[in-house]
Amino acid sequence: MVENVSTHPYLPPGLKLPCGYVENDKSILEILGVFFGLTAVVMVSTWIYSGSNAKVKLSTVYSASVVMVSTWIYSGSNAKVKLSTVQRLTVCWFVLCGCIHLILEGWFSVFHNSIAGDQSFLSQLWKEYSKADSRYVSADAFALRGETAADKKKEVKADTFTVVMETVTAWLEGPGCLLIAMGYVNNNPNRYVLQLLVSTGQLYGTVLYIGNEVKDGFVHGLLWDPLYFWFYFVVINSPWVIFPTLLMVQSCGRMIQAQAQMDKAAKGKKKKN
C-alpha cells in the first residue's frame, strides 16, 4: 500500500511512499537539538575517557555507544597507552561514527518501510532529513517520474541502493568503528588495518550515495536550499568524505612505515648471516 504524493512534502513530484505519511509532531529545533546534543555528549565523553589512560573492554565501548553516559565510560582500568591529541580526536570520530552507524542508520536499515508513518524520535529525524533526500522515506516504494503522460505511467523502483548501503554501513562499519576506537585505547596493532578498511568503506559509500543523486539530477530535494541542500545534504555528509580520506592516507603511511622497518630488519639479519 503506497501513499499519494499530495499528502506529504517530499520530492520529486509524484513520489509515492511505502506507508501512510504522518507529519512530525516535533519541531526542527527539537529534532536537531537532541541530535547535536547527543553528538556533543558522545564526543566530550570519549575525549575525556581517551585521556584517562584506561584500558577498555569491548562491552564498555558498546555500552557507552548506546547509553552515552560519561560516568560509565570510566569503568575501564589498567592504563596501557597515552594517546596524543590526534589519536584522541580519532577515537572520538570512530566512537561517534559507531553510534551514528549502529543506532541511526541501523534504525533505517530495519524500519525503512515504516519510517514515513512512524512517530518515534529516530523516524522523525529521518523524516526531517528526507526533506533534503527523499530516498530515505521512499525506499522500497514506487516513484512516478517524468512530465509526459507516457513517463507518468512508468513505475520506477525507488532507491533500493540506499537501503543496501545503510545496512552495510550500520552492521559492518558500525561495529568496525568501535573496534578501531578500542584498538587505539588498547594499542592494538591491527588498528590501522581496520581503520583503512572502514574508512575506505565510508568514503566509497558516501561517494556512491552522492554520485547517485548527482546522476539523478538532485530530484529528491530542494537544490540550493540553504537548510535542506547546503546544511542537511552538503554540510552533514561532508565529514564522511573529509575524515575517511585523511584516515586512509594516515593508515597507508603507517603501514608503509611498518613495512619499511620490517624490510630494514630483514636486511640487517641477512648481513649478519
C-alpha positions, -999 to +999 in steps of 0.1 A: +000+000+000+015+033-011+006+068-001-005+095-026+020+123-031-004+151-022-003+141+015+035+145+020+061+172+014+087+151-004+102+154-039+102+146-068+066+153-078+046+121-080+067+103-053+048+076-035+056+062-001+055+026+012+031+036+040+008+065+051+027+097+059+023+112+093+037+147+099+063+151+126+050+164+160+084+176+170+099+209+157+131+211+137+148+228+167+138+199+189+150+172+165+183+189+156+188+200+192+186+164+205+207+150+177+236+175+180+233+175+218+238+137+219+266+141+194+283+166+218+278+142+247+295+113+228+324+135+216+331+151+250+327+118+269+350+100+245+375+128+246+376+127+285+378+090+286+406+087+259+428+109+281+423+088+312+448+061+301+422+034+308+422+001+290+388-005+276+368-037+272+346-043+242+314-044+263+323-010+277+326+005+242+293-008+231+275+002+263+290+037+261+278+040+225+243+030+233+238+046+267+260+076+261+267+081+298+300+096+306+304+081+341+301+046+327+329+053+303+353+055+332+347+018+341+380+007+324+413+004+342+449-007+338+465+021+317+482+008+286+490+038+264+490+076+265+471+089+234+482+120+216+457+148+207+453+135+172+447+099+184+421+111+209+403+130+182+405+099+160+389+078+188+362+105+192+355+103+155+352+065+154+330+063+186+307+089+171+306+071+138+299+038+156+269+054+174+255+070+143+260+039+122+246+014+147+218+035+161+206+060+135+214+040+103+206+007+120+171+021+127+168+030+090+181-005+080+154-022+100+124+002+097+128+019+063+094+007+051+075+023+080+095+055+088+072+078+069+043+069+092+061+064+124+064+090+152+093+076+172+122+101+175+146+083+151+119+081+125+111+118+129+148+125+125+148+106+092+116+122+080+132+156+086+164+147+068+143+132+039+132+167+030+167+170+017+168+135+003+135+117-001+152+084-009+151+077+029+113+077+030+106+063-004+129+032-001+112+001-015+082+022-027+075+032-063+082+066-078+063+082-107+086+104-127+085+124-158+064+151-173+048+133-203+018+110-200+039+081-211+065+088-185+039+091-157+027+056-164+061+041-158+066+028-123+103+031-113+117+012-084+128+038-058+162+038-042+170+002-031+206+013-031+201+035-001+187+005+019+216-018+010+242+010+016+228+019+050+225-017+060+262-024+052+272+008+070+252+000+101+261-036+107+296-038+093+311-003+096+294+005+128+310-024+148+342-018+129+344+018+141+341+007+177+367-019+172+391+007+159+384+030+189+391+001+212+422-007+192+436+028+198+429+028+235+444-007+239+473+000+215+462-029+193+485-034+163+455-041+139+440-007+144+455+009+112+444-021+091+408-018+104+410+020+100+419+016+063+391-009+057+364+010+075+374+044+062+375+031+026+340+017+031+328+050+045+343+071+016+331+046-010+296+046+003+294+084+006+307+088-030+282+064-043+254+080-023+262+115-035+270+103-070+237+086-075+219+118-065+241+139-089+233+115-117+196+117-109+198+155-111+191+162-074+155+153-079+150+141-043+153+175-026+153+213-030+185+221-049+204+251-034+181+255-005+201+268+025+187+243+050+179+212+031+206+213+004+236+232+019+232+221+056+215+187+055+229+173+023+263+191+020+275+200+054+262+170+073+276+145+048+309+162+041+327+148+072+323+113+057+343+125+027+370+145+045+378+124+075+379+090+059+402+104+032+426+117+058+424+085+078+431+064+048+462+084+040+473+081+076+467+043+076+487+038+044+515+059+057+517+039+089+517+006+071+543+017+046+565+028+076+560-005+093+568-025+062+600-003+057+611-012+092+605-049+086+624-048+054+653-030+071+653-055+099+653-084+074+682-069+055+701-065+088+696-102+096+709-112+061+741-092+066+747-108+100+743-142+084 
